[in-house]
Amino acid sequence: MSSPLPPALAATDRRGFFKRAGLGLGVAAAATTLQACDTNDDDDDAGAVTLDFSSDVGVLNYAYALEQLEAAFYSAVVADAGFGSTFNADEQAVLRALSAHENIHRDFFATAIQQAAGAAAVLPDLEVDFSAVNLSDRRSVLEAARTFEDTGVGAYNGAGRYLESADYLLIAGKIVSVEARHASVIAGLLETNAIGGTRIGGGSQIDGNGLDPAYTPSEVLGAVDPFVRTVIRAVNVPS
């Protein structure tokens, strides 16, 4: 399975290829391991993390990884020395609010996973890399934010089917609605009166049936690949 990505989201190294091609297989066999590899495999494998989609804890860690990425991004944006001059007062308020929301989401998943399976089950901190984003350039920041928010909405929509717990599914539904609000406001900052963002591969995020997309782990990891240095392995991804 493959999904075309716009140039801005295309992976620039072998790690990204394996994330998309490997995870896209969608196999259910427990013995099959889908692996993300980096150019320097020996060094990066030592810090690799594994997402096991055969349990709710694995799915929660998947969401936790995405929330880590978003929280780290908005924290970097707000902390940038040029934040006050790059964005007007209204935009600053929006970005601070998004930063607060993503930090809450990140902390919620860390706590939920710890309560469900113990501290050892919580995914370690991911190594992020926002060097591709010019934090002093308004459009560069907002385009990256749109990538994170649009991808996040599709990720939650796609991962909901993996959850067995009705309680977790309810929480995921509440969080994805917040992510959709984020996506909408970011789209509006980039384009006047926009009500939707951009789908992976191009086109409107909202389809002809008035629905948001549901993305596979392959598509999600491919979209955020340029911003994550940590090697991610996924096992037991249902077809």
Backbone as numpy.savetxt, mean C-alpha at the origin, in Angstrom:
# Nx Ny Nz CAx CAy CAz Cx Cy Cz
-0.18 -14.15 -14.58 -1.03 -12.95 -14.58 -0.16 -11.72 -14.58
-0.50 -10.74 -15.37 0.28 -9.50 -15.36 -0.67 -8.33 -15.46
-0.21 -7.20 -14.96 -1.03 -6.00 -15.00 -0.15 -4.84 -15.42
-0.44 -4.19 -16.55 0.42 -3.10 -17.00 0.39 -1.96 -16.01
1.54 -1.34 -15.80 1.65 -0.22 -14.90 2.12 1.00 -15.67
1.65 2.18 -15.30 2.16 3.38 -15.93 3.63 3.53 -15.60
4.41 4.25 -16.43 5.86 4.37 -16.21 6.23 4.80 -14.82
5.45 5.69 -14.22 5.81 6.20 -12.89 5.78 5.11 -11.84
5.03 4.02 -12.09 4.89 2.95 -11.11 5.70 1.73 -11.47
6.37 1.74 -12.63 7.12 0.57 -13.05 8.30 0.34 -12.14
8.54 -0.92 -11.75 9.69 -1.24 -10.91 10.97 -1.03 -11.69
12.02 -0.63 -10.99 13.27 -0.31 -11.65 14.33 -1.38 -11.43
14.00 -2.47 -10.72 14.98 -3.51 -10.49 14.32 -4.88 -10.47
15.14 -5.92 -10.32 14.66 -7.29 -10.39 13.72 -7.63 -9.25
13.87 -6.94 -8.12 12.99 -7.16 -6.98 11.54 -6.95 -7.36
11.25 -5.85 -8.08 9.89 -5.54 -8.47 9.31 -6.58 -9.42
10.16 -7.10 -10.32 9.67 -8.11 -11.25 9.16 -9.34 -10.52
9.94 -9.80 -9.55 9.53 -11.01 -8.83 8.31 -10.77 -7.97
8.17 -9.56 -7.42 6.98 -9.26 -6.65 5.74 -9.44 -7.51
5.79 -8.89 -8.74 4.60 -8.94 -9.58 4.40 -10.31 -10.20
5.46 -10.86 -10.77 5.32 -12.12 -11.47 5.07 -13.27 -10.51
5.78 -13.30 -9.40 5.63 -14.39 -8.44 4.30 -14.35 -7.74
3.95 -13.21 -7.15 2.69 -13.12 -6.42 1.50 -13.25 -7.35
1.68 -12.87 -8.59 0.57 -12.94 -9.52 0.13 -14.36 -9.84
0.95 -15.36 -9.47 0.56 -16.74 -9.74 -0.69 -17.13 -8.97
-0.86 -16.55 -7.77 -2.05 -16.81 -6.98 -2.24 -18.26 -6.59
-1.17 -19.01 -6.34 -1.30 -20.42 -6.02 -1.75 -20.60 -4.59
-2.39 -21.74 -4.32 -2.90 -22.01 -2.99 -2.11 -23.08 -2.27
-1.20 -23.76 -2.95 -0.46 -24.84 -2.33 0.41 -24.32 -1.20
0.33 -25.00 -0.04 1.05 -24.53 1.14 2.54 -24.58 0.96
3.03 -25.48 0.12 4.47 -25.63 -0.02 5.05 -24.61 -0.97
4.23 -23.86 -1.65 4.71 -22.91 -2.63 5.03 -21.58 -1.98
6.21 -21.07 -2.22 6.62 -19.78 -1.68 6.80 -18.80 -2.82
6.14 -17.67 -2.71 6.26 -16.60 -3.69 7.22 -15.58 -3.12
8.24 -15.24 -3.86 9.36 -14.52 -3.30 9.65 -13.23 -4.03
9.97 -12.21 -3.27 10.45 -10.95 -3.84 11.95 -10.92 -3.65
12.68 -10.66 -4.72 14.14 -10.68 -4.67 14.70 -9.33 -5.05
15.84 -8.99 -4.52 16.50 -7.74 -4.85 17.75 -8.05 -5.65
18.37 -7.01 -6.18 19.58 -7.18 -6.95 20.67 -7.82 -6.10
20.75 -7.43 -4.84 21.72 -7.98 -3.92 20.99 -8.96 -3.01
20.74 -10.18 -3.50 19.87 -11.12 -2.80 20.40 -11.50 -1.43
21.69 -11.77 -1.31 22.24 -12.23 -0.04 22.04 -11.21 1.06
22.27 -9.93 0.76 22.13 -8.89 1.76 20.67 -8.67 2.14
19.79 -8.61 1.13 18.41 -8.25 1.39 17.61 -9.39 1.99
17.98 -10.64 1.67 17.23 -11.77 2.20 17.27 -11.81 3.72
18.35 -11.30 4.29 18.47 -11.32 5.75 17.37 -10.49 6.41
16.88 -9.48 5.73 15.83 -8.62 6.28 14.48 -8.84 5.65
14.34 -9.96 4.91 13.08 -10.23 4.22 11.95 -10.49 5.22
10.73 -10.18 4.80 9.56 -10.46 5.63 8.60 -11.36 4.84
7.81 -12.13 5.57 6.89 -13.08 4.94 5.45 -12.75 5.32
4.59 -12.75 4.33 3.15 -12.59 4.53 2.48 -13.91 4.19
1.81 -14.51 5.16 1.14 -15.79 4.96 -0.35 -15.55 4.85
-0.87 -15.68 3.63 -2.27 -15.37 3.37 -3.23 -16.50 3.74
-2.72 -17.55 4.39 -3.60 -18.64 4.80 -4.30 -18.34 6.11
-3.94 -17.25 6.77 -4.57 -16.90 8.05 -4.92 -15.42 8.08
-5.84 -15.08 8.95 -6.22 -13.68 9.11 -5.03 -12.83 9.56
-4.15 -13.42 10.36 -2.99 -12.67 10.84 -2.12 -12.24 9.65
-1.94 -13.14 8.68 -1.17 -12.79 7.50 -1.80 -11.66 6.70
-3.12 -11.68 6.59 -3.84 -10.63 5.86 -3.73 -9.31 6.62
-3.83 -9.38 7.95 -3.68 -8.17 8.76 -2.28 -7.59 8.60
-1.28 -8.45 8.51 0.09 -7.96 8.31 0.25 -7.32 6.94
-0.46 -7.83 5.96 -0.47 -7.22 4.62 -1.00 -5.79 4.71
-2.13 -5.63 5.40 -2.68 -4.28 5.59 -1.73 -3.42 6.41
-1.12 -4.03 7.42 -0.18 -3.31 8.28 1.01 -2.80 7.47
1.49 -3.61 6.54 2.61 -3.18 5.70 2.23 -1.94 4.88
1.04 -1.94 4.32 0.59 -0.79 3.51 0.40 0.44 4.38
-0.13 0.24 5.58 -0.34 1.39 6.47 1.00 1.93 6.97
1.98 1.06 7.19 3.32 1.53 7.53 3.86 2.46 6.45
3.69 2.02 5.20 4.20 2.79 4.07 3.52 4.16 3.98
2.20 4.17 4.10 1.47 5.44 4.00 1.81 6.37 5.17
1.87 5.80 6.37 2.19 6.62 7.54 3.57 7.23 7.42
4.53 6.43 6.96 5.89 6.93 6.80 5.96 8.03 5.74
5.18 7.86 4.67 5.19 8.86 3.60 4.65 10.20 4.08
3.47 10.19 4.69 2.88 11.46 5.12 3.69 12.10 6.24
4.31 11.30 7.09 5.18 11.85 8.13 6.36 12.58 7.50
6.92 11.99 6.43 8.04 12.62 5.73 7.60 13.91 5.06
6.40 13.91 4.48 5.88 15.11 3.81 5.71 16.25 4.81
5.04 15.95 5.92 4.75 16.98 6.91 6.03 17.49 7.58
7.02 16.62 7.73 8.26 17.00 8.41 9.25 17.71 7.49
8.98 17.72 6.19 9.92 18.34 5.26 10.06 19.83 5.55
11.27 20.33 5.42 11.55 21.73 5.74 10.74 22.69 4.87
10.41 22.28 3.66 9.68 23.17 2.77 8.18 23.01 2.80
7.66 22.23 3.75 6.23 21.93 3.80 5.38 23.19 3.81
5.74 24.17 4.62 4.94 25.39 4.76 4.92 26.25 3.52
5.96 26.15 2.69 6.00 26.95 1.47 5.52 26.17 0.25
5.56 24.86 0.30 5.13 24.03 -0.83 3.61 23.95 -0.92
2.95 23.95 0.24 1.50 23.79 0.28 0.84 24.97 0.98
-0.37 25.33 0.51 -1.08 26.41 1.17 -1.70 25.90 2.48
-2.33 26.78 3.23 -2.82 26.42 4.56 -3.84 25.28 4.51
-4.75 25.33 3.54 -5.77 24.27 3.44 -5.13 22.92 3.10
-4.16 22.95 2.18 -3.49 21.71 1.80 -2.67 21.15 2.97
-2.06 22.02 3.73 -1.31 21.57 4.90 -2.24 20.87 5.90
-3.42 21.43 6.09 -4.38 20.82 7.01 -4.81 19.44 6.53
-5.03 19.31 5.22 -5.42 18.03 4.65 -4.32 17.00 4.85
-3.09 17.36 4.54 -1.99 16.41 4.63 -1.69 16.02 6.07
-1.84 16.97 6.99 -1.66 16.63 8.41 -2.75 15.66 8.88
-3.98 15.87 8.40 -5.07 14.98 8.77 -4.83 13.57 8.21
-4.39 13.49 6.97 -4.10 12.19 6.38 -2.97 11.49 7.13
-1.98 12.26 7.53 -0.87 11.70 8.30 -1.37 11.11 9.62
-2.24 11.84 10.30 -2.79 11.37 11.57 -3.60 10.09 11.37
-4.43 10.06 10.32 -5.25 8.88 10.06 -4.38 7.65 9.81
-3.35 7.81 8.98 -2.52 6.66 8.62 -1.72 6.16 9.81
-1.30 7.05 10.68 -0.62 6.62 11.89 -1.55 5.82 12.80
-2.81 6.25 12.87 -3.80 5.52 13.66 -4.04 4.13 13.06
-4.19 4.07 11.74 -4.40 2.77 11.08 -3.22 1.84 11.33
-2.01 2.38 11.17 -0.80 1.56 11.39 -0.78 1.00 12.81
-1.01 1.85 13.78 -0.96 1.41 15.18 -2.08 0.43 15.50
-3.24 0.63 14.87 -4.36 -0.30 15.10 -3.98 -1.71 14.67
-3.39 -1.84 13.47 -3.05 -3.18 13.00 -1.95 -3.81 13.83
-0.98 -3.03 14.26 0.07 -3.58 15.12 -0.53 -4.16 16.40
-1.47 -3.42 16.99 -2.13 -3.88 18.22 -3.01 -5.10 17.96
-3.77 -5.07 16.87 -4.67 -6.18 16.55 -3.90 -7.47 16.32
-2.79 -7.39 15.61 -1.98 -8.58 15.34 -1.36 -9.11 16.63
-0.89 -8.20 17.46 -0.29 -8.61 18.73 -1.32 -9.29 19.61
-2.52 -8.77 19.66 -3.57 -9.37 20.48 -4.01 -10.72 19.93
-3.97 -10.86 18.60 -4.44 -12.10 17.98 -3.40 -13.21 18.04
-2.13 -12.85 17.88 -1.11 -13.91 17.74 0.18 -13.64 18.50
0.25 -12.57 19.25 1.46 -12.28 20.01 2.38 -11.31 19.29
3.27 -10.69 20.06 4.15 -9.65 19.52 5.04 -10.17 18.40
5.45 -11.45 18.49 6.36 -12.01 17.49 5.72 -12.08 16.11
4.38 -12.07 16.05 3.69 -12.19 14.77 3.58 -10.85 14.04
3.91 -9.75 14.71 3.79 -8.43 14.09 4.91 -8.23 13.09
4.56 -7.84 11.89 5.54 -7.58 10.83 6.54 -6.53 11.29
7.84 -6.76 11.10 8.81 -5.72 11.49 8.65 -4.45 10.66
9.29 -3.39 11.10 9.23 -2.13 10.37 9.84 -2.31 8.98
9.12 -1.86 7.97 9.64 -1.93 6.61 10.64 -0.80 6.36
11.60 -1.08 5.50 12.54 -0.04 5.08 11.94 0.66 3.85
11.64 1.92 3.99 11.00 2.66 2.90 12.02 3.57 2.21
11.66 4.01 1.01 12.55 4.86 0.23 11.70 5.81 -0.60
11.69 7.07 -0.20 10.90 8.07 -0.91 11.78 9.01 -1.74
12.95 8.52 -2.11 13.88 9.36 -2.88 13.33 9.71 -4.26
12.39 8.91 -4.76 11.79 9.20 -6.06 10.79 10.34 -6.00
10.45 10.79 -4.79 9.49 11.88 -4.61 10.23 13.13 -4.20
9.97 14.22 -4.91 10.53 15.52 -4.53 9.59 16.14 -3.50
9.97 16.04 -2.23 9.08 16.50 -1.16 8.88 18.01 -1.16
9.68 18.72 -1.92 9.53 20.18 -2.02 8.75 20.58 -3.27
8.21 19.60 -3.97 7.43 19.87 -5.18 5.99 19.40 -4.95
5.06 20.30 -5.04 3.66 19.99 -4.74 3.13 18.82 -5.56
3.31 18.88 -6.87 2.73 17.84 -7.72 3.41 16.49 -7.49
4.71 16.49 -7.27 5.41 15.23 -7.01 4.84 14.55 -5.77
4.61 15.32 -4.72 4.06 14.77 -3.47 2.64 14.26 -3.70
1.82 15.05 -4.35 0.42 14.67 -4.54 0.27 13.48 -5.48
1.14 13.37 -6.49 1.08 12.21 -7.38 1.44 10.94 -6.61
2.44 11.02 -5.74 2.80 9.87 -4.92 1.66 9.53 -3.96
1.07 10.56 -3.36 -0.06 10.34 -2.45 -1.21 9.66 -3.18
-1.46 10.06 -4.42 -2.53 9.42 -5.19 -2.22 7.95 -5.43
-0.95 7.64 -5.71 -0.57 6.25 -5.89 -0.87 5.44 -4.63
-0.46 5.97 -3.47 -0.67 5.25 -2.21 -2.16 5.09 -1.90
-2.92 6.15 -2.06 -4.33 6.10 -1.68 -5.16 5.24 -2.64
-4.96 5.42 -3.94 -5.70 4.62 -4.90 -5.35 3.14 -4.76
-4.06 2.87 -4.59 -3.63 1.48 -4.42 -4.17 0.90 -3.12
-4.20 1.71 -2.07 -4.71 1.23 -0.79 -6.17 0.83 -0.87
-6.97 1.61 -1.56 -8.39 1.27 -1.71 -8.54 -0.08 -2.42
-7.83 -0.24 -3.54 -7.91 -1.50 -4.28 -7.35 -2.67 -3.50
-6.34 -2.40 -2.65 -5.75 -3.47 -1.84 -6.73 -4.00 -0.82
-7.42 -3.11 -0.13 -8.42 -3.54 0.85 -9.57 -4.26 0.17
-10.02 -3.73 -0.96 -11.10 -4.39 -1.68 -10.71 -5.81 -2.10
-9.46 -5.96 -2.52 -9.00 -7.27 -2.97 -8.72 -8.25 -1.85
-8.29 -7.75 -0.69 -7.90 -8.62 0.41 -9.07 -9.04 1.28
-10.19 -8.37 1.17 -11.33 -8.69 2.02 -11.75 -10.15 1.91
-11.64 -10.72 0.72 -12.08 -12.11 0.51 -11.20 -13.12 1.23
-10.01 -12.69 1.64 -9.11 -13.62 2.34 -9.42 -13.71 3.84
-10.20 -12.76 4.37 -10.46 -12.72 5.80 -11.58 -13.68 6.19
-11.37 -14.43 7.26 -12.39 -15.32 7.78 -13.20 -14.67 8.89
-12.59 -13.78 9.66 -13.26 -13.14 10.77 -14.18 -12.02 10.29
-15.44 -12.09 10.68 -16.39 -11.04 10.32 -16.02 -9.72 10.99
-15.43 -9.80 12.18 -15.02 -8.58 12.90 -13.91 -7.86 12.14
-12.92 -8.62 11.66 -11.83 -8.01 10.91 -12.34 -7.45 9.58
-13.27 -8.16 8.95 -13.82 -7.70 7.68 -14.57 -6.39 7.88
-15.29 -6.27 9.00 -16.00 -5.04 9.30 -15.03 -3.87 9.48
-13.95 -4.12 10.22 -12.94 -3.07 10.43 -12.30 -2.68 9.10
-11.98 -3.68 8.27 -11.38 -3.39 6.97 -12.31 -2.54 6.12
-13.62 -2.82 6.20 -14.59 -2.03 5.46 -14.63 -0.59 5.93
-14.48 -0.38 7.23 -14.46 0.98 7.76 -13.19 1.72 7.34
-12.07 1.00 7.32 -10.81 1.65 6.96 -10.77 1.96 5.47
-11.26 1.03 4.63 -11.21 1.29 3.19 -12.07 2.49 2.82
-13.14 2.73 3.56 -13.95 3.91 3.27 -13.18 5.19 3.59
-12.35 5.15 4.62 -11.51 6.31 4.93 -10.45 6.49 3.85
-9.85 5.37 3.41 -8.84 5.47 2.35 -9.46 6.04 1.08
-10.71 5.67 0.81 -11.38 6.21 -0.38 -11.61 7.71 -0.26
-11.91 8.17 0.96 -12.04 9.62 1.18 -10.70 10.31 0.94
-9.63 9.67 1.42 -8.29 10.22 1.17 -8.03 10.32 -0.33
-8.32 9.22 -1.04 -8.07 9.20 -2.48 -8.84 10.30 -3.20
-10.06 10.54 -2.76 -10.89 11.55 -3.39 -10.34 12.96 -3.16
-9.93 13.25 -1.93 -9.44 14.60 -1.65 -8.11 14.85 -2.36
-7.26 13.82 -2.45 -5.99 13.98 -3.18 -6.26 14.21 -4.66
-7.20 13.44 -5.22 -7.57 13.64 -6.62 -8.09 15.05 -6.85
-8.86 15.57 -5.88 -9.39 16.93 -6.00 -8.32 18.00 -5.94
-7.24 17.74 -5.20 -6.13 18.70 -5.15 -5.34 18.71 -6.46
-5.34 17.57 -7.14 -4.61 17.48 -8.41 -5.44 17.95 -9.59
-6.74 17.77 -9.50 -7.63 18.10 -10.62 -8.94 18.65 -10.07
-9.32 19.82 -10.47 -10.51 20.47 -9.94 -11.76 19.60 -10.10
-12.49 19.44 -9.01 -13.76 18.72 -9.00 -13.64 17.22 -9.31
-12.42 16.67 -9.21 -12.25 15.24 -9.44 -12.93 14.46 -8.31
-13.56 13.34 -8.65 -14.23 12.52 -7.64 -13.61 11.12 -7.57
-12.60 10.88 -8.34 -11.94 9.58 -8.31 -10.51 9.72 -8.76
-9.72 8.71 -8.46 -8.31 8.73 -8.81 -8.03 7.94 -10.07
-6.82 7.42 -10.16 -6.37 6.70 -11.35 -6.19 5.23 -11.05
-6.75 4.39 -11.88 -6.63 2.94 -11.74 -5.22 2.50 -12.14
-4.70 1.45 -11.48 -3.43 0.88 -11.91 -3.55 0.46 -13.37
-2.62 0.89 -14.19 -2.68 0.59 -15.61 -3.35 1.69 -16.41
-3.89 2.70 -15.70 -4.51 3.83 -16.38 -6.02 3.77 -16.34
-6.65 4.88 -16.63 -8.10 4.95 -16.63 -8.64 5.37 -15.29
-9.96 5.60 -15.23 -10.60 6.07 -14.02 -10.66 4.99 -12.95
-10.46 5.39 -11.70 -10.53 4.46 -10.59 -11.93 3.87 -10.44
-12.95 4.62 -10.77 -14.33 4.16 -10.66 -14.78 3.65 -12.03
-15.24 2.39 -12.06 -15.57 1.80 -13.36 -16.98 2.15 -13.81
-17.39 1.57 -14.93 -18.67 1.89 -15.52 -19.86 1.46 -14.67
-19.62 0.57 -13.71 -20.68 0.14 -12.80 -20.68 0.94 -11.51
-19.85 1.99 -11.46 -19.79 2.82 -10.27 -19.02 2.17 -9.13
-18.11 1.23 -9.44 -17.39 0.48 -8.43 -15.89 0.77 -8.47
-15.26 0.68 -7.29 -13.80 0.74 -7.19 -13.22 -0.62 -7.56
-11.95 -0.67 -7.98 -11.33 -1.95 -8.31 -10.94 -2.73 -7.06
-10.71 -4.01 -7.24 -10.15 -4.86 -6.20 -8.83 -5.39 -6.73
-7.72 -5.03 -6.09 -6.39 -5.39 -6.59 -5.85 -6.64 -5.90
-5.11 -7.42 -6.64 -4.41 -8.58 -6.09 -3.15 -8.11 -5.37
-2.60 -8.96 -4.48 -1.31 -8.60 -3.86 -0.24 -8.30 -4.89
-0.25 -9.01 -6.01 0.72 -8.77 -7.07 0.65 -7.34 -7.58
-0.56 -6.88 -7.87 -0.74 -5.53 -8.38 -0.36 -4.48 -7.34
-0.74 -4.75 -6.10 -0.46 -3.79 -5.03 1.04 -3.64 -4.80
1.72 -4.76 -4.64 3.16 -4.71 -4.39 3.92 -4.15 -5.58
3.40 -4.38 -6.77 4.03 -3.79 -7.94 3.91 -2.28 -7.95
2.76 -1.77 -7.53 2.52 -0.33 -7.54 3.36 0.40 -6.51
3.56 -0.21 -5.35 4.31 0.48 -4.28 5.78 0.09 -4.28
6.18 -0.79 -5.17 7.55 -1.30 -5.20 8.64 -0.22 -5.17
8.49 0.88 -5.94 9.56 1.88 -5.93 9.81 2.52 -4.57
8.89 2.34 -3.63 9.00 3.02 -2.34 9.34 2.07 -1.19
9.56 0.78 -1.50 9.84 -0.21 -0.45 11.15 -0.91 -0.75
12.09 -0.85 0.20 13.37 -1.53 0.05 13.34 -2.95 0.63
12.47 -3.20 1.57 12.42 -4.51 2.22 11.94 -5.58 1.24
12.60 -6.73 1.25 12.17 -7.85 0.44 10.94 -8.49 1.09
9.90 -8.70 0.32 8.65 -9.26 0.85 8.37 -10.60 0.18
8.20 -11.62 1.00 7.80 -12.94 0.50 6.35 -13.17 0.91
5.57 -13.74 0.02 4.18 -14.09 0.33 3.97 -15.57 0.10
3.30 -16.23 1.02 3.01 -17.66 0.86 1.52 -17.88 0.99
1.07 -18.95 0.33 -0.34 -19.37 0.44 -1.32 -18.30 -0.01
-1.00 -17.65 -1.14 -1.93 -16.67 -1.68 -3.02 -17.41 -2.45
-4.29 -17.33 -2.02 -5.35 -18.07 -2.71 -5.49 -17.64 -4.16
-5.91 -18.55 -4.99 -6.12 -18.21 -6.39 -7.44 -17.48 -6.54
